[in-house]
Amino acid sequence: MAGGFRTQQPKAPALVNRPGAGNRFVPAAKPKNTKGTLGRIVKIYLRWAKSIFAVILLTAASSLVAVAIPYYVGQAFNTFHIADRSVDTARLVSLLLIILSLYLGNLLLNLLNGTMMLRLSQKLVYTLRQEFFAKMQRLPLGFYDTRSHGDTMSRITNDMDNISSTIAQTTTQLIASILTLAGSLAVMLSLNVPLTLVVLLCVPLVFVLTKTIATRSRAYFLAQQRSLGALNGVIEENILGLKMVKAFNRQEEVLRKFQEINQGLRASSYKAQVWSGCMMPLMNVINNLVFAAVAICGGILTLSQGLAVGTVVSFLTYSKQFAHPLNSVAGMFNTIQSALAGAERVFEILDYEEERADEENALEMEHPAGAVAFDEVSFSYDKTQPILKEVSFQVNPGEVVALVGETGAGKTTIVNLLTRFYDADSGEIRIDGVPVTRIKRASLRRCFSVVLQDTSLFSGTLMDNIRYGREDATEEEVIRAAQIAHAHGFIAKLPQGYGTRVSAANDTLSQGQKQLISIARALLCDSPILILDEATSSVDTKTEKDIQKALVSLMQNRTSFLIAHRLSTIRDADRIMVIGEGQILESGNHQSLMTKQGRYYEMVMSQLGSQMAKSFSLKA
């Protein structure tokens, strides 16, 4: 296709996030949509349907064994004949062997079932983390600009761990509890109906207790979750901005804020745990009351109706066994709520609107010349306060354009729109005459070598960081790029040289050195369009001049956008555009703008003073 583009070839559809994925605080509030969240988790589990089916079978077998044990215990008691003081030894031995086999079988079934469920839950969390992190790569920058990074990190770590532990502990337990309740009830009804009704007295008592405790504790769990999120945010901000905290003597204020949130967290956690902690003691009271009632009623029925003692013993065991699943379900209530609320927080991210997908017939860049055009482009970050208002300009291939203006005028916004970090609200942006919305994003961004104001280093060696935009670069090419960027000098002095390991939080390099690494990275990309956003803001004047000299050869035959506040950085640009009030106020080279004595002239005067400005103009 003409113009340096080719039509994207049809390919298999990309994997899309399916409904399902995970969250964080323990414990948590009630989810807004329990049914929907639970349904999504079930759908994820169904990806391993065979394993789930095996777990259910093992759980069912374990529950049947648990139900059978009290029955055989009662039968063992019935081998003792009080009237003639005799024992059916052969039957007793056989029953004891059966009981022992049932206990051993139950142990093995529970071990196998627990292992399979743990493995399955870890597969679930692994899948959710993969999908969550993949989703993060597809989210627009606007998401990160408006959200706490600490909260997002907590969702992929704490919330995921909460889901993992909760599901592993409760899923099989919940299934087993339901099956045990049903089996126990069936056996008890077959043995004696009156005693069964006595055992069932615990059901309404447990229901009332659970409802009361859950209602009281839910609000405190919600407050605990919110306080924990706020506390995590304060900790993250303090660690990342510790130098500023110390520089402005804000330690006491930060400590006060932390203490205030921490006190709120302590208060809500204390109340939540007190209320939820009352559950099991009160449940034990109910269990003991039912046990006593069964023993009394069983004794009366034995004396009055000749009910076998072994049957009473079986019912005493069933009364405990019947109440235990109810206890488990009640005890799991807050844990399940925590997991569901956590999953809901993760689903919130997974459901967030992604960057616009490439058009169906998106184009691939072949050999772009680097011509750039803005045609009546308007944009605002919050859709209320416009940053750019119908901005139009054209940049020829190989032209060096400097963008100047006050902070917040929209200089960086123009670059963000050009690289499609954001999409314009209206108007059209074109490269080589083709709208950027019709170009595949990956292909579009290969057109740019970018040095942003905020430098970013990644975990690895300096060699890896310079190669970040072009992994196939040779060592000689990396060193050459570092030499042009004037980074080779300080790198060579490091003990490990280019093998020195760094990370995002590394403070062994100065901000200026990090910026030189970023410049070397951009140089190595060798893209047709170069973007320098305050690229020399953290280097000294001498180094800045050296870099400017090196960049002269780099900018040849490349379209370049320079954003800078230092006028010495942009004086030699082919064209200077003054951005302000959402528009291009002036455009021209340095000499013409100085002659015009407009906004650019005022900026030079205010920055350098009258006499120096004249000298500055003459040097140009």
Secondary structure, 3 states (H helix, E strand, C coil): CCCCEEECCCCCCCCCCCCCCCCCCCCCCCCCCHHHHHHHHHHHHHHHHHHHHHHHHHHHHHHHHHHHHHHHHHHHHCCEECCCCEECHHHHHHHHHHHHHHHHHHHHHHHHHHHHHHHHHHHHHHHHHHHHHHHHHHCCHHHHHCCCHHHHHHHHHHHHHHHHHHHHHHHHHHHHHHHHHHHHHHHHHHHCHHHHHHHCCHHHHHHHHHHHHHHHHHHHHHHHHHHHHHHHHHHHHHHHCHHHHHHCCCHHHHHHHHHHHHHHHHHHHHHHHHHHHCHHHHHHHHHHHHHHHHHHHHHHHHHHHCCCHHHHHHHHHHHHHHHHHHHHHHHHHHHHHHHHHHHHHHHHHHCCCCCCCCCCCCEEECCCCCCEEEEEEEECCCCCCCCEEEEEEEECCCCEEEEEECCCCCHHHHHHHHCCCCCCCEEEEEECCEEHHHECHHHHHCCEEEECCCCCCCCEEHHHHHHHHCCCCCHHHHHHHHHHCCCHHHHHHCCCHHHCEECCCCCCCCHHHHHHHHHHHHHHHCCCEEEEECCCCCCCHHHHHHHHHHHHHHHCCCEEEEECCCHHHHCCCCEEEEEECCEEEEEECHHHHHHHCCHHHHHHHHHHCHHHHHHHHHHC
